[in-house]
Amino acid sequence: MYDIESIQALYENHAVEYSQHFRIRMKERKIKFSDVKLAIQGGEIIAQDLQDIPNPSILVLGYVRDNEPMHVAIGVGDAKLVLITAYFPTLALWEADYKTRKAADWI
């Protein structure tokens, strides 16, 4: 299990790799690197997948800009973070706490 403090420390120590997917999505979604930094610095881990390949992954919820929620998906490698994607969650897919995914009605 990962804790947000260790993730924040790796980020602050610049032990970060930005995936190509992350860079593309940031541009498409008009997300600034400063938004991602704020989300990680003040965020909390809301999900973890320790079996994810190629690295265990976590999902961080943080608030940016005018208290707007943001999710940052991060792979955790050997002493580094791999930023996978970042997005603004919507109430169509998430409960009002932005921590709980709504049940899919198509399952």
Backbone atoms as SQL, in Angstrom:
CREATE TABLE atoms (id INTEGER PRIMARY KEY, chain TEXT, resi INTEGER, resn TEXT, atom TEXT, x REAL, y REAL, z REAL);
INSERT INTO atoms VALUES
  (1, 'A', 1, 'MET', 'N', 0.844, -1.190, 0.000),
  (2, 'A', 1, 'MET', 'CA', 0.000, 0.000, 0.000),
  (3, 'A', 1, 'MET', 'C', 0.883, 1.245, 0.000),
  (4, 'A', 2, 'TYR', 'N', 0.440, 2.220, -0.744),
  (5, 'A', 2, 'TYR', 'CA', 1.167, 3.482, -0.824),
  (6, 'A', 2, 'TYR', 'C', 0.458, 4.534, 0.019),
  (7, 'A', 3, 'ASP', 'N', 1.214, 5.497, 0.499),
  (8, 'A', 3, 'ASP', 'CA', 0.624, 6.613, 1.211),
  (9, 'A', 3, 'ASP', 'C', 0.932, 7.896, 0.438),
  (10, 'A', 4, 'ILE', 'N', 0.067, 8.870, 0.612),
  (11, 'A', 4, 'ILE', 'CA', 0.182, 10.109, -0.169),
  (12, 'A', 4, 'ILE', 'C', 1.483, 10.848, 0.144),
  (13, 'A', 5, 'GLU', 'N', 1.991, 10.731, 1.346),
  (14, 'A', 5, 'GLU', 'CA', 3.218, 11.437, 1.710),
  (15, 'A', 5, 'GLU', 'C', 4.415, 10.940, 0.888),
  (16, 'A', 6, 'SER', 'N', 4.507, 9.628, 0.681),
  (17, 'A', 6, 'SER', 'CA', 5.625, 9.101, -0.114),
  (18, 'A', 6, 'SER', 'C', 5.481, 9.494, -1.579),
  (19, 'A', 7, 'ILE', 'N', 4.253, 9.567, -2.072),
  (20, 'A', 7, 'ILE', 'CA', 4.009, 9.999, -3.455),
  (21, 'A', 7, 'ILE', 'C', 4.389, 11.475, -3.597),
  (22, 'A', 8, 'GLN', 'N', 3.984, 12.279, -2.645),
  (23, 'A', 8, 'GLN', 'CA', 4.308, 13.711, -2.673),
  (24, 'A', 8, 'GLN', 'C', 5.818, 13.926, -2.602),
  (25, 'A', 9, 'ALA', 'N', 6.514, 13.136, -1.799),
  (26, 'A', 9, 'ALA', 'CA', 7.975, 13.268, -1.674),
  (27, 'A', 9, 'ALA', 'C', 8.659, 12.927, -2.994),
  (28, 'A', 10, 'LEU', 'N', 8.236, 11.865, -3.649),
  (29, 'A', 10, 'LEU', 'CA', 8.820, 11.525, -4.958),
  (30, 'A', 10, 'LEU', 'C', 8.565, 12.644, -5.964),
  (31, 'A', 11, 'TYR', 'N', 7.365, 13.194, -5.942),
  (32, 'A', 11, 'TYR', 'CA', 7.033, 14.279, -6.870),
  (33, 'A', 11, 'TYR', 'C', 7.904, 15.505, -6.589),
  (34, 'A', 12, 'GLU', 'N', 8.033, 15.861, -5.330),
  (35, 'A', 12, 'GLU', 'CA', 8.841, 17.027, -4.951),
  (36, 'A', 12, 'GLU', 'C', 10.320, 16.837, -5.280),
  (37, 'A', 13, 'ASN', 'N', 10.787, 15.591, -5.249),
  (38, 'A', 13, 'ASN', 'CA', 12.184, 15.294, -5.583),
  (39, 'A', 13, 'ASN', 'C', 12.398, 15.098, -7.081),
  (40, 'A', 14, 'HIS', 'N', 11.377, 15.421, -7.858),
  (41, 'A', 14, 'HIS', 'CA', 11.445, 15.344, -9.331),
  (42, 'A', 14, 'HIS', 'C', 11.715, 13.928, -9.837),
  (43, 'A', 15, 'ALA', 'N', 11.304, 12.938, -9.064),
  (44, 'A', 15, 'ALA', 'CA', 11.427, 11.541, -9.491),
  (45, 'A', 15, 'ALA', 'C', 10.164, 11.194, -10.277),
  (46, 'A', 16, 'VAL', 'N', 9.986, 11.899, -11.397),
  (47, 'A', 16, 'VAL', 'CA', 8.751, 11.825, -12.168),
  (48, 'A', 16, 'VAL', 'C', 9.061, 11.629, -13.640),
  (49, 'A', 17, 'GLU', 'N', 8.294, 10.729, -14.251),
  (50, 'A', 17, 'GLU', 'CA', 8.349, 10.521, -15.700),
  (51, 'A', 17, 'GLU', 'C', 6.949, 10.803, -16.236),
  (52, 'A', 18, 'TYR', 'N', 6.870, 11.520, -17.335),
  (53, 'A', 18, 'TYR', 'CA', 5.589, 11.861, -17.933),
  (54, 'A', 18, 'TYR', 'C', 5.378, 10.978, -19.159),
  (55, 'A', 19, 'SER', 'N', 4.356, 10.128, -19.118),
  (56, 'A', 19, 'SER', 'CA', 4.100, 9.257, -20.262),
  (57, 'A', 19, 'SER', 'C', 3.629, 10.088, -21.449),
  (58, 'A', 20, 'GLN', 'N', 3.793, 9.535, -22.629),
  (59, 'A', 20, 'GLN', 'CA', 3.318, 10.206, -23.844),
  (60, 'A', 20, 'GLN', 'C', 1.808, 10.414, -23.755),
  (61, 'A', 21, 'HIS', 'N', 1.099, 9.417, -23.267),
  (62, 'A', 21, 'HIS', 'CA', -0.354, 9.518, -23.098),
  (63, 'A', 21, 'HIS', 'C', -0.706, 10.704, -22.193),
  (64, 'A', 22, 'PHE', 'N', 0.039, 10.848, -21.115),
  (65, 'A', 22, 'PHE', 'CA', -0.192, 11.945, -20.178),
  (66, 'A', 22, 'PHE', 'C', -0.038, 13.294, -20.881),
  (67, 'A', 23, 'ARG', 'N', 1.029, 13.451, -21.636),
  (68, 'A', 23, 'ARG', 'CA', 1.282, 14.722, -22.332),
  (69, 'A', 23, 'ARG', 'C', 0.175, 15.032, -23.341),
  (70, 'A', 24, 'ILE', 'N', -0.267, 14.021, -24.069),
  (71, 'A', 24, 'ILE', 'CA', -1.330, 14.212, -25.061),
  (72, 'A', 24, 'ILE', 'C', -2.630, 14.628, -24.374),
  (73, 'A', 25, 'ARG', 'N', -3.008, 13.907, -23.317),
  (74, 'A', 25, 'ARG', 'CA', -4.258, 14.209, -22.617),
  (75, 'A', 25, 'ARG', 'C', -4.216, 15.580, -21.940),
  (76, 'A', 26, 'MET', 'N', -3.076, 15.943, -21.396),
  (77, 'A', 26, 'MET', 'CA', -2.949, 17.267, -20.780),
  (78, 'A', 26, 'MET', 'C', -3.248, 18.360, -21.797),
  (79, 'A', 27, 'LYS', 'N', -2.692, 18.210, -22.972),
  (80, 'A', 27, 'LYS', 'CA', -2.906, 19.212, -24.021),
  (81, 'A', 27, 'LYS', 'C', -4.368, 19.233, -24.454),
  (82, 'A', 28, 'GLU', 'N', -4.948, 18.054, -24.682),
  (83, 'A', 28, 'GLU', 'CA', -6.347, 17.964, -25.109),
  (84, 'A', 28, 'GLU', 'C', -7.299, 18.563, -24.074),
  (85, 'A', 29, 'ARG', 'N', -6.996, 18.317, -22.813),
  (86, 'A', 29, 'ARG', 'CA', -7.893, 18.739, -21.727),
  (87, 'A', 29, 'ARG', 'C', -7.538, 20.111, -21.158),
  (88, 'A', 30, 'LYS', 'N', -6.516, 20.730, -21.733),
  (89, 'A', 30, 'LYS', 'CA', -6.070, 22.059, -21.290),
  (90, 'A', 30, 'LYS', 'C', -5.746, 22.074, -19.794),
  (91, 'A', 31, 'ILE', 'N', -5.033, 21.039, -19.371),
  (92, 'A', 31, 'ILE', 'CA', -4.596, 20.936, -17.983),
  (93, 'A', 31, 'ILE', 'C', -3.158, 21.424, -17.895),
  (94, 'A', 32, 'LYS', 'N', -2.896, 22.250, -16.910),
  (95, 'A', 32, 'LYS', 'CA', -1.556, 22.791, -16.713),
  (96, 'A', 32, 'LYS', 'C', -0.768, 21.903, -15.757),
  (97, 'A', 33, 'PHE', 'N', 0.552, 21.908, -15.914),
  (98, 'A', 33, 'PHE', 'CA', 1.408, 21.160, -14.992),
  (99, 'A', 33, 'PHE', 'C', 1.228, 21.688, -13.570),
  (100, 'A', 34, 'SER', 'N', 0.945, 22.967, -13.431),
  (101, 'A', 34, 'SER', 'CA', 0.724, 23.526, -12.094),
  (102, 'A', 34, 'SER', 'C', -0.548, 22.945, -11.460),
  (103, 'A', 35, 'ASP', 'N', -1.552, 22.611, -12.282),
  (104, 'A', 35, 'ASP', 'CA', -2.758, 21.958, -11.761),
  (105, 'A', 35, 'ASP', 'C', -2.422, 20.575, -11.210),
  (106, 'A', 36, 'VAL', 'N', -1.628, 19.825, -11.965),
  (107, 'A', 36, 'VAL', 'CA', -1.242, 18.482, -11.538),
  (108, 'A', 36, 'VAL', 'C', -0.448, 18.558, -10.232),
  (109, 'A', 37, 'LYS', 'N', 0.453, 19.511, -10.160),
  (110, 'A', 37, 'LYS', 'CA', 1.251, 19.690, -8.947),
  (111, 'A', 37, 'LYS', 'C', 0.349, 19.978, -7.741),
  (112, 'A', 38, 'LEU', 'N', -0.610, 20.886, -7.913),
  (113, 'A', 38, 'LEU', 'CA', -1.544, 21.206, -6.829),
  (114, 'A', 38, 'LEU', 'C', -2.351, 19.985, -6.409),
  (115, 'A', 39, 'ALA', 'N', -2.820, 19.217, -7.394),
  (116, 'A', 39, 'ALA', 'CA', -3.629, 18.035, -7.101),
  (117, 'A', 39, 'ALA', 'C', -2.833, 17.024, -6.289),
  (118, 'A', 40, 'ILE', 'N', -1.577, 16.811, -6.659),
  (119, 'A', 40, 'ILE', 'CA', -0.748, 15.840, -5.933),
  (120, 'A', 40, 'ILE', 'C', -0.348, 16.378, -4.568),
  (121, 'A', 41, 'GLN', 'N', 0.049, 17.644, -4.501),
  (122, 'A', 41, 'GLN', 'CA', 0.494, 18.225, -3.231),
  (123, 'A', 41, 'GLN', 'C', -0.607, 18.242, -2.169),
  (124, 'A', 42, 'GLY', 'N', -1.833, 18.505, -2.590),
  (125, 'A', 42, 'GLY', 'CA', -2.921, 18.605, -1.622),
  (126, 'A', 42, 'GLY', 'C', -3.904, 17.460, -1.699),
  (127, 'A', 43, 'GLY', 'N', -3.549, 16.418, -2.431),
  (128, 'A', 43, 'GLY', 'CA', -4.500, 15.352, -2.712),
  (129, 'A', 43, 'GLY', 'C', -4.486, 14.197, -1.745),
  (130, 'A', 44, 'GLU', 'N', -5.315, 13.221, -2.086),
  (131, 'A', 44, 'GLU', 'CA', -5.398, 11.979, -1.332),
  (132, 'A', 44, 'GLU', 'C', -5.531, 10.823, -2.317),
  (133, 'A', 45, 'ILE', 'N', -5.025, 9.681, -1.904),
  (134, 'A', 45, 'ILE', 'CA', -5.141, 8.486, -2.725),
  (135, 'A', 45, 'ILE', 'C', -6.540, 7.913, -2.531),
  (136, 'A', 46, 'ILE', 'N', -7.278, 7.735, -3.642),
  (137, 'A', 46, 'ILE', 'CA', -8.636, 7.205, -3.529),
  (138, 'A', 46, 'ILE', 'C', -8.750, 5.784, -4.078),
  (139, 'A', 47, 'ALA', 'N', -7.727, 5.325, -4.796),
  (140, 'A', 47, 'ALA', 'CA', -7.731, 3.952, -5.304),
  (141, 'A', 47, 'ALA', 'C', -6.302, 3.504, -5.536),
  (142, 'A', 48, 'GLN', 'N', -6.082, 2.199, -5.379),
  (143, 'A', 48, 'GLN', 'CA', -4.774, 1.610, -5.642),
  (144, 'A', 48, 'GLN', 'C', -4.981, 0.268, -6.335),
  (145, 'A', 49, 'ASP', 'N', -4.127, -0.031, -7.288),
  (146, 'A', 49, 'ASP', 'CA', -4.124, -1.341, -7.934),
  (147, 'A', 49, 'ASP', 'C', -2.685, -1.847, -7.890),
  (148, 'A', 50, 'LEU', 'N', -2.378, -2.620, -6.885),
  (149, 'A', 50, 'LEU', 'CA', -1.016, -3.099, -6.690),
  (150, 'A', 50, 'LEU', 'C', -0.630, -4.175, -7.699),
  (151, 'A', 51, 'GLN', 'N', -1.612, -4.726, -8.417),
  (152, 'A', 51, 'GLN', 'CA', -1.348, -5.762, -9.419),
  (153, 'A', 51, 'GLN', 'C', -1.244, -5.188, -10.826),
  (154, 'A', 52, 'ASP', 'N', -1.408, -3.890, -10.977),
  (155, 'A', 52, 'ASP', 'CA', -1.373, -3.262, -12.297),
  (156, 'A', 52, 'ASP', 'C', -0.015, -3.468, -12.954),
  (157, 'A', 53, 'ILE', 'N', -0.001, -3.602, -14.268),
  (158, 'A', 53, 'ILE', 'CA', 1.227, -3.842, -15.036),
  (159, 'A', 53, 'ILE', 'C', 1.396, -2.702, -16.025),
  (160, 'A', 54, 'PRO', 'N', 2.560, -2.129, -16.198),
  (161, 'A', 54, 'PRO', 'CA', 3.856, -2.597, -15.742),
  (162, 'A', 54, 'PRO', 'C', 4.223, -2.149, -14.324),
  (163, 'A', 55, 'ASN', 'N', 3.451, -1.227, -13.740),
  (164, 'A', 55, 'ASN', 'CA', 3.725, -0.755, -12.382),
  (165, 'A', 55, 'ASN', 'C', 2.436, -0.710, -11.587),
  (166, 'A', 56, 'PRO', 'N', 2.506, -0.891, -10.275),
  (167, 'A', 56, 'PRO', 'CA', 1.329, -0.644, -9.450),
  (168, 'A', 56, 'PRO', 'C', 0.845, 0.788, -9.732),
  (169, 'A', 57, 'SER', 'N', -0.464, 1.002, -9.605),
  (170, 'A', 57, 'SER', 'CA', -0.985, 2.336, -9.910),
  (171, 'A', 57, 'SER', 'C', -1.856, 2.845, -8.777),
  (172, 'A', 58, 'ILE', 'N', -1.950, 4.162, -8.734),
  (173, 'A', 58, 'ILE', 'CA', -2.804, 4.828, -7.757),
  (174, 'A', 58, 'ILE', 'C', -3.606, 5.900, -8.473),
  (175, 'A', 59, 'LEU', 'N', -4.707, 6.269, -7.862),
  (176, 'A', 59, 'LEU', 'CA', -5.510, 7.379, -8.358),
  (177, 'A', 59, 'LEU', 'C', -5.593, 8.404, -7.242),
  (178, 'A', 60, 'VAL', 'N', -5.171, 9.618, -7.548),
  (179, 'A', 60, 'VAL', 'CA', -5.160, 10.715, -6.579),
  (180, 'A', 60, 'VAL', 'C', -6.286, 11.677, -6.902),
  (181, 'A', 61, 'LEU', 'N', -6.991, 12.108, -5.887),
  (182, 'A', 61, 'LEU', 'CA', -7.985, 13.165, -6.004),
  (183, 'A', 61, 'LEU', 'C', -7.427, 14.398, -5.324),
  (184, 'A', 62, 'GLY', 'N', -7.365, 15.488, -6.071),
  (185, 'A', 62, 'GLY', 'CA', -6.947, 16.762, -5.514),
  (186, 'A', 62, 'GLY', 'C', -7.850, 17.855, -6.049),
  (187, 'A', 63, 'TYR', 'N', -7.699, 19.043, -5.512),
  (188, 'A', 63, 'TYR', 'CA', -8.526, 20.172, -5.943),
  (189, 'A', 63, 'TYR', 'C', -7.629, 21.272, -6.470),
  (190, 'A', 64, 'VAL', 'N', -8.024, 21.857, -7.595),
  (191, 'A', 64, 'VAL', 'CA', -7.219, 22.868, -8.281),
  (192, 'A', 64, 'VAL', 'C', -8.094, 24.056, -8.643),
  (193, 'A', 65, 'ARG', 'N', -7.448, 25.091, -9.124),
  (194, 'A', 65, 'ARG', 'CA', -8.145, 26.294, -9.602),
  (195, 'A', 65, 'ARG', 'C', -9.157, 26.773, -8.578),
  (196, 'A', 66, 'ASP', 'N', -10.422, 26.849, -8.967),
  (197, 'A', 66, 'ASP', 'CA', -11.473, 27.312, -8.058),
  (198, 'A', 66, 'ASP', 'C', -12.108, 26.127, -7.334),
  (199, 'A', 67, 'ASN', 'N', -11.268, 25.354, -6.652),
  (200, 'A', 67, 'ASN', 'CA', -11.701, 24.177, -5.905),
  (201, 'A', 67, 'ASN', 'C', -12.313, 23.115, -6.823),
  (202, 'A', 68, 'GLU', 'N', -11.805, 23.024, -8.047),
  (203, 'A', 68, 'GLU', 'CA', -12.283, 22.039, -9.013),
  (204, 'A', 68, 'GLU', 'C', -11.573, 20.704, -8.781),
  (205, 'A', 69, 'PRO', 'N', -12.337, 19.601, -8.700),
  (206, 'A', 69, 'PRO', 'CA', -11.707, 18.301, -8.467),
  (207, 'A', 69, 'PRO', 'C', -10.904, 17.838, -9.684),
  (208, 'A', 70, 'MET', 'N', -9.805, 17.168, -9.424),
  (209, 'A', 70, 'MET', 'CA', -8.975, 16.592, -10.484),
  (210, 'A', 70, 'MET', 'C', -8.491, 15.228, -10.030),
  (211, 'A', 71, 'HIS', 'N', -8.506, 14.281, -10.955),
  (212, 'A', 71, 'HIS', 'CA', -7.923, 12.967, -10.731),
  (213, 'A', 71, 'HIS', 'C', -6.604, 12.879, -11.483),
  (214, 'A', 72, 'VAL', 'N', -5.612, 12.293, -10.836),
  (215, 'A', 72, 'VAL', 'CA', -4.318, 12.037, -11.475),
  (216, 'A', 72, 'VAL', 'C', -4.018, 10.555, -11.286),
  (217, 'A', 73, 'ALA', 'N', -3.866, 9.848, -12.409),
  (218, 'A', 73, 'ALA', 'CA', -3.500, 8.431, -12.373),
  (219, 'A', 73, 'ALA', 'C', -1.988, 8.333, -12.469),
  (220, 'A', 74, 'ILE', 'N', -1.399, 7.566, -11.546),
  (221, 'A', 74, 'ILE', 'CA', 0.053, 7.517, -11.418),
  (222, 'A', 74, 'ILE', 'C', 0.509, 6.068, -11.288),
  (223, 'A', 75, 'GLY', 'N', 1.505, 5.694, -12.076),
  (224, 'A', 75, 'GLY', 'CA', 2.175, 4.415, -11.897),
  (225, 'A', 75, 'GLY', 'C', 3.337, 4.632, -10.935),
  (226, 'A', 76, 'VAL', 'N', 3.536, 3.691, -10.029),
  (227, 'A', 76, 'VAL', 'CA', 4.606, 3.827, -9.047),
  (228, 'A', 76, 'VAL', 'C', 5.673, 2.792, -9.359),
  (229, 'A', 77, 'GLY', 'N', 6.820, 3.281, -9.858),
  (230, 'A', 77, 'GLY', 'CA', 7.932, 2.399, -10.196),
  (231, 'A', 77, 'GLY', 'C', 8.974, 2.387, -9.100),
  (232, 'A', 78, 'ASP', 'N', 10.137, 1.878, -9.423),
  (233, 'A', 78, 'ASP', 'CA', 11.241, 1.843, -8.468),
  (234, 'A', 78, 'ASP', 'C', 11.749, 3.262, -8.222),
  (235, 'A', 79, 'ALA', 'N', 11.325, 3.836, -7.115),
  (236, 'A', 79, 'ALA', 'CA', 11.761, 5.168, -6.694),
  (237, 'A', 79, 'ALA', 'C', 11.425, 6.261, -7.695),
  (238, 'A', 80, 'LYS', 'N', 10.330, 6.072, -8.461),
  (239, 'A', 80, 'LYS', 'CA', 9.884, 7.129, -9.360),
  (240, 'A', 80, 'LYS', 'C', 8.394, 6.985, -9.617),
  (241, 'A', 81, 'LEU', 'N', 7.798, 8.071, -10.070),
  (242, 'A', 81, 'LEU', 'CA', 6.401, 8.096, -10.459),
  (243, 'A', 81, 'LEU', 'C', 6.311, 8.175, -11.970),
  (244, 'A', 82, 'VAL', 'N', 5.326, 7.512, -12.533),
  (245, 'A', 82, 'VAL', 'CA', 5.036, 7.634, -13.959),
  (246, 'A', 82, 'VAL', 'C', 3.625, 8.195, -14.058),
  (247, 'A', 83, 'LEU', 'N', 3.510, 9.446, -14.491),
  (248, 'A', 83, 'LEU', 'CA', 2.200, 10.056, -14.608),
  (249, 'A', 83, 'LEU', 'C', 1.526, 9.513, -15.856),
  (250, 'A', 84, 'ILE', 'N', 0.335, 8.946, -15.674),
  (251, 'A', 84, 'ILE', 'CA', -0.377, 8.256, -16.743),
  (252, 'A', 84, 'ILE', 'C', -1.414, 9.152, -17.397),
  (253, 'A', 85, 'THR', 'N', -2.247, 9.780, -16.579),
  (254, 'A', 85, 'THR', 'CA', -3.254, 10.695, -17.114),
  (255, 'A', 85, 'THR', 'C', -3.762, 11.595, -16.004),
  (256, 'A', 86, 'ALA', 'N', -4.428, 12.653, -16.399),
  (257, 'A', 86, 'ALA', 'CA', -5.083, 13.565, -15.464),
  (258, 'A', 86, 'ALA', 'C', -6.368, 14.038, -16.133),
  (259, 'A', 87, 'TYR', 'N', -7.404, 14.196, -15.314),
  (260, 'A', 87, 'TYR', 'CA', -8.686, 14.630, -15.870),
  (261, 'A', 87, 'TYR', 'C', -9.548, 15.226, -14.770),
  (262, 'A', 88, 'PHE', 'N', -10.566, 15.956, -15.206),
  (263, 'A', 88, 'PHE', 'CA', -11.549, 16.514, -14.293),
  (264, 'A', 88, 'PHE', 'C', -12.728, 15.546, -14.244),
  (265, 'A', 89, 'PRO', 'N', -12.945, 14.861, -13.104),
  (266, 'A', 89, 'PRO', 'CA', -14.045, 13.901, -13.033),
  (267, 'A', 89, 'PRO', 'C', -15.396, 14.610, -13.123),
  (268, 'A', 90, 'THR', 'N', -16.376, 13.895, -13.658),
  (269, 'A', 90, 'THR', 'CA', -17.716, 14.464, -13.800),
  (270, 'A', 90, 'THR', 'C', -18.709, 13.701, -12.928),
  (271, 'A', 91, 'LEU', 'N', -19.788, 14.366, -12.605),
  (272, 'A', 91, 'LEU', 'CA', -20.835, 13.736, -11.800),
  (273, 'A', 91, 'LEU', 'C', -21.589, 12.673, -12.591),
  (274, 'A', 92, 'ALA', 'N', -21.400, 12.618, -13.886),
  (275, 'A', 92, 'ALA', 'CA', -22.019, 11.558, -14.687),
  (276, 'A', 92, 'ALA', 'C', -21.396, 10.199, -14.344),
  (277, 'A', 93, 'LEU', 'N', -20.111, 10.194, -13.982),
  (278, 'A', 93, 'LEU', 'CA', -19.409, 8.948, -13.702),
  (279, 'A', 93, 'LEU', 'C', -19.033, 8.763, -12.234),
  (280, 'A', 94, 'TRP', 'N', -19.035, 9.848, -11.463),
  (281, 'A', 94, 'TRP', 'CA', -18.567, 9.809, -10.071),
  (282, 'A', 94, 'TRP', 'C', -19.638, 10.354, -9.145),
  (283, 'A', 95, 'GLU', 'N', -19.667, 9.817, -7.923),
  (284, 'A', 95, 'GLU', 'CA', -20.545, 10.357, -6.888),
  (285, 'A', 95, 'GLU', 'C', -20.056, 11.759, -6.514),
  (286, 'A', 96, 'ALA', 'N', -20.837, 12.491, -5.748),
  (287, 'A', 96, 'ALA', 'CA', -20.523, 13.878, -5.414),
  (288, 'A', 96, 'ALA', 'C', -19.221, 14.038, -4.641),
  (289, 'A', 97, 'ASP', 'N', -18.731, 12.962, -4.013),
  (290, 'A', 97, 'ASP', 'CA', -17.455, 13.047, -3.303),
  (291, 'A', 97, 'ASP', 'C', -16.253, 12.910, -4.241),
  (292, 'A', 98, 'TYR', 'N', -16.503, 12.563, -5.492),
  (293, 'A', 98, 'TYR', 'CA', -15.481, 12.351, -6.534),
  (294, 'A', 98, 'TYR', 'C', -14.489, 11.248, -6.163),
  (295, 'A', 99, 'LYS', 'N', -14.846, 10.455, -5.162),
  (296, 'A', 99, 'LYS', 'CA', -14.002, 9.334, -4.736),
  (297, 'A', 99, 'LYS', 'C', -14.628, 7.994, -5.126),
  (298, 'A', 100, 'THR', 'N', -15.924, 8.011, -5.321),
  (299, 'A', 100, 'THR', 'CA', -16.676, 6.785, -5.564),
  (300, 'A', 100, 'THR', 'C', -17.232, 6.785, -6.977),
  (301, 'A', 101, 'ARG', 'N', -16.845, 5.758, -7.742),
  (302, 'A', 101, 'ARG', 'CA', -17.385, 5.609, -9.091),
  (303, 'A', 101, 'ARG', 'C', -18.838, 5.173, -9.016),
  (304, 'A', 102, 'LYS', 'N', -19.661, 5.764, -9.859),
  (305, 'A', 102, 'LYS', 'CA', -21.058, 5.331, -9.929),
  (306, 'A', 102, 'LYS', 'C', -21.106, 3.948, -10.573),
  (307, 'A', 103, 'ALA', 'N', -22.096, 3.187, -10.167),
  (308, 'A', 103, 'ALA', 'CA', -22.278, 1.862, -10.751),
  (309, 'A', 103, 'ALA', 'C', -22.672, 2.024, -12.219),
  (310, 'A', 104, 'ALA', 'N', -22.071, 1.191, -13.048),
  (311, 'A', 104, 'ALA', 'CA', -22.403, 1.224, -14.474),
  (312, 'A', 104, 'ALA', 'C', -23.722, 0.478, -14.666),
  (313, 'A', 105, 'ASP', 'N', -24.685, 1.115, -15.309),
  (314, 'A', 105, 'ASP', 'CA', -25.988, 0.479, -15.502),
  (315, 'A', 105, 'ASP', 'C', -26.001, -0.479, -16.684),
  (316, 'A', 106, 'TRP', 'N', -24.881, -0.594, -17.398),
  (317, 'A', 106, 'TRP', 'CA', -24.812, -1.486, -18.548),
  (318, 'A', 106, 'TRP', 'C', -24.250, -2.839, -18.188),
  (319, 'A', 107, 'ILE', 'N', -23.854, -3.019, -16.922),
  (320, 'A', 107, 'ILE', 'CA', -23.292, -4.317, -16.507),
  (321, 'A', 107, 'ILE', 'C', -24.410, -5.261, -16.126);
